[in-house]
Amino acid sequence: METFAQYILEEPDYIKKMEIVYYLKKKTNIFYDKSVILKAELAKLFMEAKNVKVDSNLVLTAVLLCACQKKDNPQTKEEIEQYAKDSAEYLKTLGFSNRFCKICLEQNRYSGSEPREKESDILELVDNFGGMLMHRPERRGFPVDEALILLKERNLKDKNNIYLDDFVDFVEQMKEVKVSE
């Protein structure tokens, strides 16, 4: 019998993966909103633009599901620190491997998990940066330049994220892209 993990990981189409997660949300009420889609898009564009040597299917699936047990508006620091652990445990029940769950757990640094998976560094970047761009009830989203400064000088200062420089370069390049009307 096929597990949910096998089903979604074997789906090669990115848009269909998002639909699968959407229907999982309808059925189980996992966390899945526009912020997840933004972060997945950031990860996809980053991996493509920088030709990052990781399994992009695995990373995109992880971005779509790594915060599945997050509350809509976490109120306490403990809830914020706990949701990655709860999400990893939930994903294990859906048939995901220990490594996949570890990647999801390491989207933030609260678990203290070492050594970190390289895919986790991508999740950490898009989670931090994408989260700063989004409006929240308590604050407006940050402009791109300010979000980049906060990412480098506050959120990931003194952290060893192997993709940080490439990600900053990617964002700088994307700022130069002109969208035709």
URZIQUI-V342582 format. One record per residue. N is the residue number from 0. RES is the residue in three letters. PSI is psi as a letter, one per 20 degrees, with the letter a starting at -180 (* if undefined). OMEGA is omega in degrees with one decimal (NA if undefined). Layout:
BEGIN
((N RES PSI OMEGA) (N RES PSI OMEGA))
END
This chain:
BEGIN
((0 MET p -178.4) (1 GLU p 176.5) (2 THR r 175.0) (3 PHE g -179.8) (4 ALA g 178.7) (5 GLN g -178.0) (6 TYR g -176.0) (7 ILE h 179.6) (8 LEU h 178.7) (9 GLU i 177.6) (10 GLU o -177.1) (11 PRO h -175.0) (12 ASP p -177.1) (13 TYR g -179.1) (14 ILE h 177.9) (15 LYS h 175.4) (16 LYS g 179.2) (17 MET h 177.3) (18 GLU h 178.9) (19 ILE g 179.5) (20 VAL h 176.8) (21 TYR g -179.9) (22 TYR h 173.7) (23 LEU h 176.6) (24 LYS g -179.9) (25 LYS h -175.8) (26 LYS h -171.8) (27 THR i -179.8) (28 ASN k 173.1) (29 ILE r 176.8) (30 PHE p 177.3) (31 TYR o -179.4) (32 ASP a -176.1) (33 LYS h 178.4) (34 SER h 178.2) (35 VAL g 179.9) (36 ILE g 177.1) (37 LEU g -178.6) (38 LYS h 177.1) (39 ALA g 177.6) (40 GLU g 177.0) (41 LEU g 179.8) (42 ALA g -179.0) (43 LYS g -179.9) (44 LEU g 179.1) (45 PHE g -178.2) (46 MET h 178.8) (47 GLU g -175.5) (48 ALA h -176.2) (49 LYS j 179.0) (50 ASN l -178.0) (51 VAL p -176.2) (52 LYS m 174.2) (53 VAL r 174.3) (54 ASP n -175.4) (55 SER h 177.1) (56 ASN g 179.4) (57 LEU g -178.6) (58 VAL g -178.8) (59 LEU h 176.9) (60 THR g 179.1) (61 ALA g 178.9) (62 VAL g -178.7) (63 LEU h -172.6) (64 LEU i -170.1) (65 CYS h -179.8) (66 ALA k -171.5) (67 CYS h 179.6) (68 GLN j 177.8) (69 LYS q 174.3) (70 LYS q -179.4) (71 ASP g 179.6) (72 ASN n 179.5) (73 PRO p -175.2) (74 GLN h -175.5) (75 THR q 176.9) (76 LYS h -179.8) (77 GLU g 177.9) (78 GLU g 179.0) (79 ILE g -180.0) (80 GLU h -173.4) (81 GLN h -169.3) (82 TYR h 178.6) (83 ALA g 178.2) (84 LYS g 178.9) (85 ASP g 179.4) (86 SER g 179.5) (87 ALA g 178.4) (88 GLU g 178.0) (89 TYR g -179.3) (90 LEU h 176.0) (91 LYS h -179.9) (92 THR i 178.7) (93 LEU j 175.5) (94 GLY j 179.1) (95 PHE q -177.9) (96 SER r 176.5) (97 ASN h -179.5) (98 ARG g 178.0) (99 PHE g -179.6) (100 CYS h 177.0) (101 LYS g 177.0) (102 ILE g -180.0) (103 CYS g 179.0) (104 LEU h -175.5) (105 GLU j 177.1) (106 GLN h 171.5) (107 ASN r -173.4) (108 ARG j -176.1) (109 TYR h -177.8) (110 SER h -176.9) (111 GLY j -178.0) (112 SER p 177.9) (113 GLU q -8.1) (114 PRO q -179.3) (115 ARG q 172.9) (116 GLU q -179.6) (117 LYS h 177.4) (118 GLU h 178.3) (119 SER h 178.6) (120 ASP h 176.1) (121 ILE g 177.7) (122 LEU g -179.8) (123 GLU g -179.3) (124 LEU g -176.7) (125 VAL h 177.4) (126 ASP g 179.6) (127 ASN g -174.6) (128 PHE g 179.1) (129 GLY h 178.7) (130 GLY h 179.2) (131 MET h -179.9) (132 LEU h -175.0) (133 MET q 170.5) (134 HIS q 175.6) (135 ARG r 179.7) (136 PRO h -176.0) (137 GLU i -179.2) (138 ARG q 174.3) (139 ARG q 176.1) (140 GLY q 179.5) (141 PHE q 170.2) (142 PRO q -175.6) (143 VAL g -178.2) (144 ASP g 179.4) (145 GLU g 177.7) (146 ALA h 177.6) (147 LEU g 179.0) (148 ILE g 178.9) (149 LEU h 178.5) (150 LEU g -175.9) (151 LYS g -169.6) (152 GLU i 179.0) (153 ARG f -171.7) (154 ASN g -176.7) (155 LEU j 177.1) (156 LYS p 179.8) (157 ASP j 175.0) (158 LYS q 179.2) (159 ASN n 174.4) (160 ASN o -171.0) (161 ILE i -177.9) (162 TYR j -174.1) (163 LEU g -178.2) (164 ASP g 177.9) (165 ASP h -179.7) (166 PHE g 177.9) (167 VAL g 177.7) (168 ASP g 177.9) (169 PHE g -179.3) (170 VAL g 178.0) (171 GLU g 177.8) (172 GLN g -178.1) (173 MET h 177.5) (174 LYS h -177.9) (175 GLU i -178.0) (176 VAL p 177.9) (177 LYS p 178.1) (178 VAL p -179.6) (179 SER q -178.0) (180 GLU * NA))
END
